[in-house]
Amino acid sequence: MAAILQRGADPAARFEARAATREAPWVKWTLIVVALLFFALFLLMPLVAVFIEALRKGWEAYFAALIEPDALASVRLTLIAAGIAVPLNLVFGVAAAWAIAKFEFRGKHFLITLIDLPFSVSPVIAGLIYVLMFGAFGWFGPWLDTHGVKIVFAVPGIVLATVFVTFPFVARELIPLMQAQGREEEEAAIVLGASGWRTFWHVTLPNIRWGLLYGVILCNARAMGEFGAVSVVSGHIRGETNTMPLHVEILYNEYQFAAAFAVASLLALLALVTLGIKVWVERHVSRSGPEAQDGATS
């Protein structure tokens, strides 16, 4: 095929070779129409419906639902949970990816399996595990109660559940990127006398910055939108342990549809902002070279 397409080959043969690698126009347009219909029905229309329902009673009712004390408390708790879970998973993800990609050690495959565990375990099951461990009748419940420590049905339980469900995102973005980059640059820096921290800050980190940012974006998006695990450990205490998704559920169950969709629209706006940052990162990754692109899109 390559020989046929070379300059100087028979024009008719070159045309037939190109035609053989192209789909018929009707196939192309059919795929485009199907993709656009899927996008409109399952993505665009629900998103538009959220904002339409949120503004059904006007802007005054919309802003009143957002500044209501329980709504503000749910926003604050969501930001707290994400603000703690994301940095913790960032540190763990970088450390785990560095260890897995740069070193050989016993238990390496077991560590990779543990990183993937939250992908295979239902978030509800994860929440039940924390209740079993830290609940009033759990393994550590009596000891925690004796010492006045409350984890389940309190902020610490919500943070733990959020950390668990967002555990793999940063590590899983960085592991293939670091493996593709190899160890040569770090080994060269060590040979030239650089310390481990200096090698990390000046060699490793610049090479993984876009993949790291991409993983943090995904981790933050999941942290803000998590429902199942947080629902189990929160106790649904209004104004105290309800995150934004839980607050939306309570409002909807109480038939406060406009308020429920108002808070849901705020979540949707956060998702759109996250999507915009993700697109921006992907554009920068595409300009940074194929290796960085592979790491950010894995």
N, C-alpha and C positions, 0 to 999 in steps of 0.2 A: 504494500500500500504506500509506504514512504517513497519507494522508488518511482512509483507511478506519478506521485505528486511532485516529484523533483522538477526543477526548472529544465525545460528542454524536452520533457516527455510529450507524447502525443496529446493535443488538447482534448480530443474526444475521450481518450482514456482517463485524463485527469477529471473531466466533467463527470464521467460515469463513476469514478472513485468517490468524488465528493457527494454525488447523489445517493450512493449506497450507504453513506453514513448519516444521511438526513432523513428525518421523519416526514411523512406527508403533511401538508398544511392543516388538513382537518384534524389530524392527531394532535398537533401542537395547540390548535385553538380549543379543542375539546378539553385538553388538560388544563389550559388556562381558565376556561369557563368553570370547570369543576372546582378548581382551586379557589376562584373568586367567590363562587356560591358557598363553598365550605366556610371561607373566611367571613362572608356576610352573615350567614345563618348562625354559626356557632361562636363567633368572636365579636363581630362588630355590633350585631343587633342586641345581644345581651348587655354589652357595654353601654350602648345608647339608651337602652331601657332603664338601666340603673340611674342615669342622670335625669331622664325624663320623669321617673317616679320620684326621685329626690326633690325635684323642683315643681312637682305637681301643685303644691300648696303655696308656691311663691318663694321668693328669696328670703323673706322675713322668717318664715317657718323653717327654711333650710338652715339658716345661720343659727336660729334658736336651738335646733336639734344638735348642732355641732358644739355650741357653747354651754349646753346643759351639763351640770356638774358630773353626772355619771359618765357622759360621753368624754369629757375632758380627762376624767380619771382613767378611762379605758385607753385613750390616746397616750397618756403619760406612762401607763403600765406597759403598753406595747413598745414604746420607745426604750423604756428601761430594760425590758427583756432582750430586745434586739441589741441594745447598746452594751449589754454584758456578754451575750452569747456570741456575737460576731467577733469581738476582739479575742475571746478565748479560743474560738475555732480558728481564727487567723494564726495565732501562735502555735496551736497544736498542728494545724495543717502544714505550716512551713516546716516545723520540726519533723513531722512524720514523713513528708515528701522528701526532705533532705536526707533523712536516714535511709529511706527505702531506695531512693534513686542513686545515692552516692556511696553506700556501704553495703557489704554483705554480712549478714549475721543470722544466727539461729532465731527462728520465730518470725522471720520476715514475712512469709506468706500468711502466717496467723494474724500478724498486724494488719495486713491488707484486708483480710477477711473481716476483722473487727471494724475497720473503717467503713466497709460496705454494709455492715449490719443494719444501720438505720434505714437503708433502702429496702431491705427484705422484711423488716418488722413493721407491723401496722402501728401508726402513732398512738392509737387507742391502747394497744397492748403495752407500749412503752409507758404511757401514763399509768396503767394498772400496775406495772412493775414498781414504779415509784410509790404508789399507794401501799403496795405490799411491803415495801422496805421501810418507808418513813411514816406511814399512817398510824393512827392511834393504836391499832391492833397489829401493826406490822412488826418486822424483825427488830427495828431500832426505835419503834414508837414509844414504848414505856420509858426508855432511857432519855429520849429527846424531851418527853413530857416532864420528866423529873427535873431536867435542867432548863426548862422553860424555852426550849428551842422548837419552833414550829416551821415545818417545811411544806407538808401537804396542806392544801387550802390556804396557801400564803404565797408571797412573792418568790421565796427561794424555790419552791416546787415548780412554779411557772418558768423560772429561769433554767432550772435543771431540765425540764421537758423540752424547752426551746433549744438548749445546747445539744441535746440528744438528737433531735430531728434534723438539725443543721450541721451535725458533726462531719459528714463526708465532703461537703461541697468544696471547701478550700483545698483540702488534701487531694481530692480527685481531679481538680484542675491542674495542680502543680506536679503531680507524680509523672504523668506522661511527658510534660514539658521538660522537667529536669532529666528524665531518662533520655530524651532525644538530644539534649545538650551535652550529655556525657560528663566526665570528670576532669577532662584535660585542663581546662582553665583553672579550676580550683587546685589541682595538683601542681600546676606551674606556679601559682601564687604561693603555695606552701613552700615549694622548693626555693623560691626567691626570698623566703624569710618572712612572709606575711603570717600573722597569727590567724587563728580560726575565725574570730569575730571580724577582723579586717578583711579576710577573704570573703566572708558572707556579705558584708556591707558594700564592698567595692567590686565584687565579681559576681556572686550568686544573685543577690537582690536585683541589680540592674537587669540581669537576663530574664528574670521571672516577673518583673513588675506588672506587665499587662495581664499575664495569666493570674497573678495574685489579685489584682483589682477585679478581674472578671469573677473569680471565685467569691470574693467578698460581696459583690453585687448579688450573686445568686443566693448566698448565705443570708444576706439581709432581707431579700425578698421573701424567702421561706420563713424567716423568723417572724416577720410582721404578719404573714398570712396564716400561720399555723393555727389549727383548730382542734384536731382530735386529741393529741396528747395534753395540750393545755386545758381542754375542756374537762378531762378526767381529774386533773390535780388541782383545778382552780376552786372548786366548790361553788362557783357562780355567785359570789358575793358582790352585789352591786356596789360600785364605787371603790372596791378594794382589790378584787381578784379577777375582774373581767377585762380581758383584752378587747381590742376592737372587733375581731370576728365574733367573740362571745357576746359582746354588747349588741351587735347586729342581730344575732339569733334571739336574744331576749326581747328586743323591741319588736321583732317580727312576730314572735309568739304571742305578744301582747296586742297585736293588731295595730301597732303604731308604725304603719307602713312607710309613711313619709320620713319619719325619723330614722327608721332602719335603713332606708335607701340613702339617706343623707350621709350617715356614717359609712355605709358601703361605698358611696361615691368618693369619700375621702381615701378609703383603701384603694379604690380604682385609680385615683390620681397618683397615689404613691407608687402603684404598679406601673403607671405610664411613665412617671419620672424615672423609675428603675429601668424600664425598657429603653428610654432615651439614653441613659448613661451606658447601658449595655451596647447599644448601636454605636455610640461614640467610641467606646473601647474597641469594638470590633474593627472600626475604621482605622484606628491607630495601630491595631495589631496587624491589619493587612498591609500597612505601610512599613511595618517593622521587620518583615521577612517571613518566609514560610515556616520556620521553626516556631516562632512566637505564635503564628496563626494556628498551627496544629495544637499547641498547648491550650489556647483559649477556646478552641472549638471542639475539644475532645469530649 
